[in-house]
Amino acid sequence: MKKLERMLDHIKKTLQESFEPTELVVLDVSESHRGHSGFQEGGESHFDVTISAAQFSGMSRLEQHRAVHSALGPDTIKRIHALALTVRSG
């Protein structure tokens, strides 16, 4: 990840390149978690992702989530507090 690249943009770019999704929505929902564990001033701590891609066909929900986490990589995953996923094949 480039030093000045926003986490939201990094997540979008990485998932787009990894899965060529037919649908991809990445939202920074950090502000709605103000006062809760893991909240970071300035956001970029809590994300909601909706992704649809043919690659997820035939995968269990756990396998889909593991594929997304693997694509993002451990450095990205450890920099964010929460990643809510809605994954669909298609």
Biopython code that builds the backbone (N, CA, C, O; Angstrom):
import numpy as np
from Bio.PDB.StructureBuilder import StructureBuilder

atoms = [
    (1, "MET", "N", (0.838, -1.179, 0.000)),
    (1, "MET", "CA", (0.000, 0.000, 0.000)),
    (1, "MET", "C", (0.883, 1.243, 0.000)),
    (1, "MET", "O", (1.824, 1.341, 0.787)),
    (2, "LYS", "N", (0.579, 2.185, -0.879)),
    (2, "LYS", "CA", (1.320, 3.435, -0.910)),
    (2, "LYS", "C", (1.107, 4.183, 0.392)),
    (2, "LYS", "O", (0.034, 4.111, 0.991)),
    (3, "LYS", "N", (2.115, 4.890, 0.820)),
    (3, "LYS", "CA", (2.081, 5.560, 2.124)),
    (3, "LYS", "C", (0.893, 6.509, 2.266)),
    (3, "LYS", "O", (0.268, 6.536, 3.326)),
    (4, "LEU", "N", (0.563, 7.286, 1.242)),
    (4, "LEU", "CA", (-0.501, 8.278, 1.341)),
    (4, "LEU", "C", (-1.855, 7.776, 0.837)),
    (4, "LEU", "O", (-2.846, 8.504, 0.892)),
    (5, "GLU", "N", (-1.900, 6.553, 0.352)),
    (5, "GLU", "CA", (-3.146, 5.999, -0.164)),
    (5, "GLU", "C", (-4.120, 5.747, 0.980)),
    (5, "GLU", "O", (-3.750, 5.143, 1.987)),
    (6, "ARG", "N", (-5.346, 6.197, 0.835)),
    (6, "ARG", "CA", (-6.368, 5.950, 1.849)),
    (6, "ARG", "C", (-6.697, 4.463, 1.899)),
    (6, "ARG", "O", (-6.686, 3.783, 0.873)),
    (7, "MET", "N", (-6.986, 3.970, 3.081)),
    (7, "MET", "CA", (-7.301, 2.553, 3.250)),
    (7, "MET", "C", (-8.500, 2.160, 2.400)),
    (7, "MET", "O", (-8.484, 1.097, 1.778)),
    (8, "LEU", "N", (-9.539, 2.987, 2.356)),
    (8, "LEU", "CA", (-10.727, 2.686, 1.558)),
    (8, "LEU", "C", (-10.333, 2.479, 0.097)),
    (8, "LEU", "O", (-10.778, 1.522, -0.538)),
    (9, "ASP", "N", (-9.505, 3.370, -0.436)),
    (9, "ASP", "CA", (-9.070, 3.249, -1.830)),
    (9, "ASP", "C", (-8.221, 2.001, -2.039)),
    (9, "ASP", "O", (-8.327, 1.333, -3.067)),
    (10, "HIS", "N", (-7.389, 1.696, -1.068)),
    (10, "HIS", "CA", (-6.542, 0.500, -1.148)),
    (10, "HIS", "C", (-7.407, -0.767, -1.178)),
    (10, "HIS", "O", (-7.161, -1.667, -1.982)),
    (11, "ILE", "N", (-8.401, -0.837, -0.317)),
    (11, "ILE", "CA", (-9.293, -2.001, -0.281)),
    (11, "ILE", "C", (-10.019, -2.155, -1.613)),
    (11, "ILE", "O", (-10.063, -3.249, -2.176)),
    (12, "LYS", "N", (-10.589, -1.058, -2.118)),
    (12, "LYS", "CA", (-11.298, -1.099, -3.404)),
    (12, "LYS", "C", (-10.388, -1.591, -4.526)),
    (12, "LYS", "O", (-10.747, -2.498, -5.277)),
    (13, "LYS", "N", (-9.212, -0.984, -4.630)),
    (13, "LYS", "CA", (-8.276, -1.320, -5.703)),
    (13, "LYS", "C", (-7.850, -2.783, -5.622)),
    (13, "LYS", "O", (-7.820, -3.487, -6.632)),
    (14, "THR", "N", (-7.525, -3.231, -4.421)),
    (14, "THR", "CA", (-7.065, -4.604, -4.247)),
    (14, "THR", "C", (-8.147, -5.611, -4.600)),
    (14, "THR", "O", (-7.881, -6.589, -5.300)),
    (15, "LEU", "N", (-9.365, -5.380, -4.122)),
    (15, "LEU", "CA", (-10.460, -6.319, -4.415)),
    (15, "LEU", "C", (-10.841, -6.278, -5.890)),
    (15, "LEU", "O", (-11.167, -7.315, -6.468)),
    (16, "GLN", "N", (-10.807, -5.105, -6.504)),
    (16, "GLN", "CA", (-11.098, -4.986, -7.938)),
    (16, "GLN", "C", (-10.089, -5.797, -8.748)),
    (16, "GLN", "O", (-10.465, -6.549, -9.648)),
    (17, "GLU", "N", (-8.820, -5.639, -8.426)),
    (17, "GLU", "CA", (-7.772, -6.347, -9.159)),
    (17, "GLU", "C", (-7.794, -7.858, -8.892)),
    (17, "GLU", "O", (-7.495, -8.648, -9.787)),
    (18, "SER", "N", (-8.144, -8.255, -7.680)),
    (18, "SER", "CA", (-8.110, -9.672, -7.301)),
    (18, "SER", "C", (-9.294, -10.469, -7.810)),
    (18, "SER", "O", (-9.151, -11.642, -8.155)),
    (19, "PHE", "N", (-10.473, -9.840, -7.862)),
    (19, "PHE", "CA", (-11.687, -10.607, -8.159)),
    (19, "PHE", "C", (-12.461, -10.134, -9.393)),
    (19, "PHE", "O", (-13.381, -10.828, -9.826)),
    (20, "GLU", "N", (-12.124, -8.985, -9.969)),
    (20, "GLU", "CA", (-12.881, -8.428, -11.092)),
    (20, "GLU", "C", (-14.388, -8.538, -10.831)),
    (20, "GLU", "O", (-15.114, -9.149, -11.615)),
    (21, "PRO", "N", (-14.849, -7.950, -9.736)),
    (21, "PRO", "CA", (-16.247, -8.120, -9.325)),
    (21, "PRO", "C", (-17.244, -7.438, -10.248)),
    (21, "PRO", "O", (-16.930, -6.457, -10.920)),
    (22, "THR", "N", (-18.458, -7.985, -10.263)),
    (22, "THR", "CA", (-19.558, -7.352, -10.973)),
    (22, "THR", "C", (-20.197, -6.278, -10.094)),
    (22, "THR", "O", (-20.875, -5.380, -10.593)),
    (23, "GLU", "N", (-19.978, -6.378, -8.789)),
    (23, "GLU", "CA", (-20.430, -5.364, -7.834)),
    (23, "GLU", "C", (-19.359, -5.236, -6.755)),
    (23, "GLU", "O", (-18.840, -6.236, -6.258)),
    (24, "LEU", "N", (-19.039, -3.995, -6.401)),
    (24, "LEU", "CA", (-18.088, -3.747, -5.322)),
    (24, "LEU", "C", (-18.438, -2.420, -4.656)),
    (24, "LEU", "O", (-18.389, -1.360, -5.281)),
    (25, "VAL", "N", (-18.788, -2.502, -3.385)),
    (25, "VAL", "CA", (-19.082, -1.310, -2.594)),
    (25, "VAL", "C", (-18.246, -1.410, -1.327)),
    (25, "VAL", "O", (-18.338, -2.392, -0.590)),
    (26, "VAL", "N", (-17.431, -0.390, -1.078)),
    (26, "VAL", "CA", (-16.608, -0.342, 0.123)),
    (26, "VAL", "C", (-16.938, 0.949, 0.852)),
    (26, "VAL", "O", (-16.773, 2.041, 0.307)),
    (27, "LEU", "N", (-17.406, 0.819, 2.089)),
    (27, "LEU", "CA", (-17.784, 1.974, 2.890)),
    (27, "LEU", "C", (-16.941, 2.049, 4.151)),
    (27, "LEU", "O", (-16.733, 1.042, 4.828)),
    (28, "ASP", "N", (-16.458, 3.244, 4.463)),
    (28, "ASP", "CA", (-15.777, 3.491, 5.730)),
    (28, "ASP", "C", (-16.866, 3.890, 6.719)),
    (28, "ASP", "O", (-17.397, 4.998, 6.654)),
    (29, "VAL", "N", (-17.195, 2.987, 7.630)),
    (29, "VAL", "CA", (-18.266, 3.223, 8.608)),
    (29, "VAL", "C", (-17.688, 3.501, 9.998)),
    (29, "VAL", "O", (-18.362, 3.305, 11.010)),
    (30, "SER", "N", (-16.459, 3.951, 10.035)),
    (30, "SER", "CA", (-15.755, 4.165, 11.298)),
    (30, "SER", "C", (-16.476, 5.132, 12.216)),
    (30, "SER", "O", (-16.555, 4.902, 13.423)),
    (31, "GLU", "N", (-16.999, 6.206, 11.662)),
    (31, "GLU", "CA", (-17.631, 7.233, 12.493)),
    (31, "GLU", "C", (-18.798, 6.672, 13.301)),
    (31, "GLU", "O", (-19.053, 7.132, 14.414)),
    (32, "SER", "N", (-19.498, 5.700, 12.763)),
    (32, "SER", "CA", (-20.629, 5.108, 13.498)),
    (32, "SER", "C", (-20.163, 4.268, 14.685)),
    (32, "SER", "O", (-20.981, 3.806, 15.481)),
    (33, "HIS", "N", (-18.858, 4.073, 14.802)),
    (33, "HIS", "CA", (-18.299, 3.295, 15.911)),
    (33, "HIS", "C", (-17.539, 4.169, 16.912)),
    (33, "HIS", "O", (-16.812, 3.662, 17.766)),
    (34, "ARG", "N", (-17.717, 5.483, 16.795)),
    (34, "ARG", "CA", (-17.060, 6.419, 17.725)),
    (34, "ARG", "C", (-17.415, 6.028, 19.159)),
    (34, "ARG", "O", (-18.583, 5.818, 19.488)),
    (35, "GLY", "N", (-16.402, 5.937, 19.995)),
    (35, "GLY", "CA", (-16.614, 5.577, 21.395)),
    (35, "GLY", "C", (-16.539, 4.080, 21.653)),
    (35, "GLY", "O", (-16.542, 3.647, 22.805)),
    (36, "HIS", "N", (-16.473, 3.289, 20.588)),
    (36, "HIS", "CA", (-16.390, 1.837, 20.734)),
    (36, "HIS", "C", (-14.946, 1.380, 20.568)),
    (36, "HIS", "O", (-14.084, 2.136, 20.119)),
    (37, "SER", "N", (-14.706, 0.154, 20.932)),
    (37, "SER", "CA", (-13.380, -0.448, 20.808)),
    (37, "SER", "C", (-12.888, -0.381, 19.365)),
    (37, "SER", "O", (-13.633, -0.662, 18.426)),
    (38, "GLY", "N", (-11.646, -0.012, 19.210)),
    (38, "GLY", "CA", (-11.027, -0.010, 17.897)),
    (38, "GLY", "C", (-11.223, 1.255, 17.098)),
    (38, "GLY", "O", (-10.617, 1.408, 16.037)),
    (39, "PHE", "N", (-12.058, 2.177, 17.578)),
    (39, "PHE", "CA", (-12.271, 3.421, 16.842)),
    (39, "PHE", "C", (-10.980, 4.219, 16.798)),
    (39, "PHE", "O", (-10.272, 4.334, 17.798)),
    (40, "GLN", "N", (-10.681, 4.771, 15.622)),
    (40, "GLN", "CA", (-9.498, 5.612, 15.454)),
    (40, "GLN", "C", (-9.957, 6.974, 14.951)),
    (40, "GLN", "O", (-10.739, 7.057, 14.005)),
    (41, "GLU", "N", (-9.479, 8.028, 15.573)),
    (41, "GLU", "CA", (-9.794, 9.371, 15.099)),
    (41, "GLU", "C", (-9.343, 9.494, 13.653)),
    (41, "GLU", "O", (-8.227, 9.100, 13.314)),
    (42, "GLY", "N", (-10.194, 10.032, 12.805)),
    (42, "GLY", "CA", (-9.860, 10.150, 11.387)),
    (42, "GLY", "C", (-10.399, 9.000, 10.554)),
    (42, "GLY", "O", (-10.249, 8.996, 9.332)),
    (43, "GLY", "N", (-11.024, 8.026, 11.201)),
    (43, "GLY", "CA", (-11.637, 6.920, 10.465)),
    (43, "GLY", "C", (-10.650, 5.844, 10.072)),
    (43, "GLY", "O", (-9.592, 5.676, 10.678)),
    (44, "GLU", "N", (-11.032, 5.123, 9.036)),
    (44, "GLU", "CA", (-10.236, 4.035, 8.479)),
    (44, "GLU", "C", (-9.988, 2.897, 9.459)),
    (44, "GLU", "O", (-8.926, 2.275, 9.447)),
    (45, "SER", "N", (-10.984, 2.628, 10.314)),
    (45, "SER", "CA", (-10.856, 1.517, 11.262)),
    (45, "SER", "C", (-11.950, 0.460, 11.066)),
    (45, "SER", "O", (-11.743, -0.707, 11.399)),
    (46, "HIS", "N", (-13.095, 0.851, 10.537)),
    (46, "HIS", "CA", (-14.238, -0.047, 10.362)),
    (46, "HIS", "C", (-14.759, 0.087, 8.922)),
    (46, "HIS", "O", (-15.030, 1.189, 8.447)),
    (47, "PHE", "N", (-14.891, -1.064, 8.240)),
    (47, "PHE", "CA", (-15.335, -1.042, 6.848)),
    (47, "PHE", "C", (-16.439, -2.066, 6.607)),
    (47, "PHE", "O", (-16.445, -3.149, 7.194)),
    (48, "ASP", "N", (-17.366, -1.701, 5.735)),
    (48, "ASP", "CA", (-18.388, -2.612, 5.221)),
    (48, "ASP", "C", (-18.083, -2.830, 3.740)),
    (48, "ASP", "O", (-17.929, -1.869, 2.987)),
    (49, "VAL", "N", (-17.995, -4.091, 3.327)),
    (49, "VAL", "CA", (-17.700, -4.423, 1.935)),
    (49, "VAL", "C", (-18.793, -5.338, 1.396)),
    (49, "VAL", "O", (-19.143, -6.343, 2.015)),
    (50, "THR", "N", (-19.320, -4.975, 0.239)),
    (50, "THR", "CA", (-20.218, -5.846, -0.516)),
    (50, "THR", "C", (-19.510, -6.138, -1.829)),
    (50, "THR", "O", (-19.109, -5.225, -2.550)),
    (51, "ILE", "N", (-19.362, -7.423, -2.130)),
    (51, "ILE", "CA", (-18.654, -7.819, -3.347)),
    (51, "ILE", "C", (-19.351, -9.020, -3.982)),
    (51, "ILE", "O", (-19.726, -9.976, -3.303)),
    (52, "SER", "N", (-19.513, -8.944, -5.304)),
    (52, "SER", "CA", (-20.059, -10.060, -6.091)),
    (52, "SER", "C", (-19.055, -10.388, -7.182)),
    (52, "SER", "O", (-18.625, -9.510, -7.930)),
    (53, "ALA", "N", (-18.685, -11.662, -7.265)),
    (53, "ALA", "CA", (-17.728, -12.076, -8.296)),
    (53, "ALA", "C", (-17.905, -13.555, -8.595)),
    (53, "ALA", "O", (-18.242, -14.342, -7.710)),
    (54, "ALA", "N", (-17.677, -13.922, -9.833)),
    (54, "ALA", "CA", (-17.816, -15.313, -10.263)),
    (54, "ALA", "C", (-16.891, -16.240, -9.476)),
    (54, "ALA", "O", (-17.226, -17.405, -9.256)),
    (55, "GLN", "N", (-15.740, -15.738, -9.052)),
    (55, "GLN", "CA", (-14.764, -16.568, -8.333)),
    (55, "GLN", "C", (-15.319, -17.147, -7.036)),
    (55, "GLN", "O", (-14.801, -18.148, -6.542)),
    (56, "PHE", "N", (-16.349, -16.543, -6.483)),
    (56, "PHE", "CA", (-16.908, -17.015, -5.218)),
    (56, "PHE", "C", (-17.907, -18.159, -5.395)),
    (56, "PHE", "O", (-18.368, -18.746, -4.416)),
    (57, "SER", "N", (-18.234, -18.467, -6.636)),
    (57, "SER", "CA", (-19.184, -19.538, -6.916)),
    (57, "SER", "C", (-18.656, -20.871, -6.394)),
    (57, "SER", "O", (-17.500, -21.223, -6.626)),
    (58, "GLY", "N", (-19.504, -21.602, -5.694)),
    (58, "GLY", "CA", (-19.135, -22.907, -5.170)),
    (58, "GLY", "C", (-18.359, -22.869, -3.865)),
    (58, "GLY", "O", (-18.066, -23.917, -3.290)),
    (59, "MET", "N", (-18.021, -21.672, -3.386)),
    (59, "MET", "CA", (-17.301, -21.544, -2.119)),
    (59, "MET", "C", (-18.288, -21.419, -0.959)),
    (59, "MET", "O", (-19.364, -20.837, -1.096)),
    (60, "SER", "N", (-17.897, -21.974, 0.175)),
    (60, "SER", "CA", (-18.688, -21.756, 1.388)),
    (60, "SER", "C", (-18.490, -20.302, 1.823)),
    (60, "SER", "O", (-17.588, -19.621, 1.336)),
    (61, "ARG", "N", (-19.320, -19.843, 2.723)),
    (61, "ARG", "CA", (-19.190, -18.475, 3.239)),
    (61, "ARG", "C", (-17.798, -18.270, 3.867)),
    (61, "ARG", "O", (-17.168, -17.233, 3.667)),
    (62, "LEU", "N", (-17.340, -19.254, 4.613)),
    (62, "LEU", "CA", (-16.020, -19.170, 5.243)),
    (62, "LEU", "C", (-14.921, -19.067, 4.182)),
    (62, "LEU", "O", (-13.999, -18.263, 4.320)),
    (63, "GLU", "N", (-15.015, -19.871, 3.137)),
    (63, "GLU", "CA", (-14.020, -19.828, 2.061)),
    (63, "GLU", "C", (-14.024, -18.468, 1.353)),
    (63, "GLU", "O", (-12.969, -17.942, 1.000)),
    (64, "GLN", "N", (-15.216, -17.908, 1.150)),
    (64, "GLN", "CA", (-15.327, -16.584, 0.527)),
    (64, "GLN", "C", (-14.628, -15.525, 1.376)),
    (64, "GLN", "O", (-13.863, -14.708, 0.863)),
    (65, "HIS", "N", (-14.900, -15.552, 2.677)),
    (65, "HIS", "CA", (-14.300, -14.572, 3.580)),
    (65, "HIS", "C", (-12.785, -14.754, 3.645)),
    (65, "HIS", "O", (-12.041, -13.774, 3.682)),
    (66, "ARG", "N", (-12.338, -15.984, 3.659)),
    (66, "ARG", "CA", (-10.893, -16.240, 3.665)),
    (66, "ARG", "C", (-10.248, -15.736, 2.380)),
    (66, "ARG", "O", (-9.132, -15.218, 2.413)),
    (67, "ALA", "N", (-10.931, -15.879, 1.258)),
    (67, "ALA", "CA", (-10.395, -15.403, -0.022)),
    (67, "ALA", "C", (-10.235, -13.884, -0.009)),
    (67, "ALA", "O", (-9.231, -13.361, -0.493)),
    (68, "VAL", "N", (-11.215, -13.181, 0.541)),
    (68, "VAL", "CA", (-11.138, -11.719, 0.629)),
    (68, "VAL", "C", (-9.990, -11.319, 1.560)),
    (68, "VAL", "O", (-9.180, -10.457, 1.217)),
    (69, "HIS", "N", (-9.925, -11.942, 2.727)),
    (69, "HIS", "CA", (-8.850, -11.630, 3.680)),
    (69, "HIS", "C", (-7.483, -11.912, 3.066)),
    (69, "HIS", "O", (-6.550, -11.127, 3.239)),
    (70, "SER", "N", (-7.360, -13.016, 2.355)),
    (70, "SER", "CA", (-6.100, -13.384, 1.713)),
    (70, "SER", "C", (-5.709, -12.351, 0.656)),
    (70, "SER", "O", (-4.544, -11.963, 0.560)),
    (71, "ALA", "N", (-6.680, -11.912, -0.130)),
    (71, "ALA", "CA", (-6.405, -10.911, -1.168)),
    (71, "ALA", "C", (-5.927, -9.600, -0.554)),
    (71, "ALA", "O", (-5.010, -8.964, -1.073)),
    (72, "LEU", "N", (-6.545, -9.200, 0.542)),
    (72, "LEU", "CA", (-6.152, -7.947, 1.196)),
    (72, "LEU", "C", (-4.791, -8.069, 1.871)),
    (72, "LEU", "O", (-4.039, -7.097, 1.948)),
    (73, "GLY", "N", (-4.482, -9.259, 2.358)),
    (73, "GLY", "CA", (-3.187, -9.505, 2.972)),
    (73, "GLY", "C", (-3.137, -9.140, 4.442)),
    (73, "GLY", "O", (-3.922, -8.319, 4.916)),
    (74, "PRO", "N", (-2.209, -9.753, 5.161)),
    (74, "PRO", "CA", (-2.130, -9.568, 6.610)),
    (74, "PRO", "C", (-1.812, -8.136, 7.041)),
    (74, "PRO", "O", (-2.273, -7.701, 8.096)),
    (75, "ASP", "N", (-1.044, -7.402, 6.254)),
    (75, "ASP", "CA", (-0.715, -6.028, 6.636)),
    (75, "ASP", "C", (-1.954, -5.142, 6.653)),
    (75, "ASP", "O", (-2.125, -4.320, 7.553)),
    (76, "THR", "N", (-2.811, -5.311, 5.661)),
    (76, "THR", "CA", (-4.054, -4.539, 5.617)),
    (76, "THR", "C", (-4.988, -4.972, 6.736)),
    (76, "THR", "O", (-5.543, -4.131, 7.444)),
    (77, "ILE", "N", (-5.163, -6.267, 6.897)),
    (77, "ILE", "CA", (-6.085, -6.786, 7.909)),
    (77, "ILE", "C", (-5.693, -6.319, 9.306)),
    (77, "ILE", "O", (-6.570, -5.986, 10.103)),
    (78, "LYS", "N", (-4.416, -6.286, 9.620)),
    (78, "LYS", "CA", (-4.023, -5.883, 10.976)),
    (78, "LYS", "C", (-4.127, -4.372, 11.197)),
    (78, "LYS", "O", (-4.116, -3.925, 12.343)),
    (79, "ARG", "N", (-4.229, -3.576, 10.126)),
    (79, "ARG", "CA", (-4.357, -2.122, 10.266)),
    (79, "ARG", "C", (-5.787, -1.663, 10.489)),
    (79, "ARG", "O", (-6.011, -0.520, 10.887)),
    (80, "ILE", "N", (-6.758, -2.531, 10.238)),
    (80, "ILE", "CA", (-8.152, -2.159, 10.450)),
    (80, "ILE", "C", (-8.724, -2.955, 11.617)),
    (80, "ILE", "O", (-8.239, -4.038, 11.945)),
    (81, "HIS", "N", (-9.754, -2.404, 12.233)),
    (81, "HIS", "CA", (-10.340, -3.063, 13.396)),
    (81, "HIS", "C", (-11.464, -4.025, 13.003)),
    (81, "HIS", "O", (-11.586, -5.109, 13.573)),
    (82, "ALA", "N", (-12.280, -3.626, 12.031)),
    (82, "ALA", "CA", (-13.435, -4.457, 11.674)),
    (82, "ALA", "C", (-13.686, -4.405, 10.176)),
    (82, "ALA", "O", (-13.584, -3.352, 9.546)),
    (83, "LEU", "N", (-14.015, -5.563, 9.620)),
    (83, "LEU", "CA", (-14.321, -5.693, 8.203)),
    (83, "LEU", "C", (-15.573, -6.555, 8.077)),
    (83, "LEU", "O", (-15.515, -7.775, 8.227)),
    (84, "ALA", "N", (-16.704, -5.909, 7.800)),
    (84, "ALA", "CA", (-17.966, -6.621, 7.610)),
    (84, "ALA", "C", (-18.097, -6.960, 6.126)),
    (84, "ALA", "O", (-18.008, -6.076, 5.274)),
    (85, "LEU", "N", (-18.309, -8.238, 5.821)),
    (85, "LEU", "CA", (-18.348, -8.686, 4.426)),
    (85, "LEU", "C", (-19.707, -9.240, 4.046)),
    (85, "LEU", "O", (-20.309, -10.028, 4.776)),
    (86, "THR", "N", (-20.177, -8.804, 2.879)),
    (86, "THR", "CA", (-21.300, -9.441, 2.197)),
    (86, "THR", "C", (-20.727, -9.906, 0.870)),
    (86, "THR", "O", (-20.373, -9.095, 0.015)),
    (87, "VAL", "N", (-20.640, -11.220, 0.707)),
    (87, "VAL", "CA", (-19.996, -11.802, -0.483)),
    (87, "VAL", "C", (-21.024, -12.636, -1.237)),
    (87, "VAL", "O", (-21.736, -13.455, -0.657)),
    (88, "ARG", "N", (-21.080, -12.404, -2.550)),
    (88, "ARG", "CA", (-22.008, -13.152, -3.406)),
    (88, "ARG", "C", (-21.260, -13.656, -4.628)),
    (88, "ARG", "O", (-20.301, -13.033, -5.083)),
    (89, "SER", "N", (-21.701, -14.779, -5.152)),
    (89, "SER", "CA", (-21.149, -15.246, -6.425)),
    (89, "SER", "C", (-21.964, -14.616, -7.536)),
    (89, "SER", "O", (-23.179, -14.457, -7.411)),
    (90, "GLY", "N", (-21.308, -14.262, -8.605)),
    (90, "GLY", "CA", (-22.067, -13.680, -9.699)),
    (90, "GLY", "C", (-21.356, -12.727, -10.524)),
    (90, "GLY", "O", (-21.924, -12.186, -11.473)),
]
sb = StructureBuilder()
sb.init_structure("model")
sb.init_model(0)
sb.init_chain("A")
sb.init_seg("    ")
for serial, (resi, resn, name, xyz) in enumerate(atoms, 1):
    if name == "N":
        sb.init_residue(resn, " ", resi, " ")
    sb.init_atom(name, np.array(xyz, "f"), 0.0, 1.0, " ", f" {name:<3s}", serial, name[0])
structure = sb.get_structure()
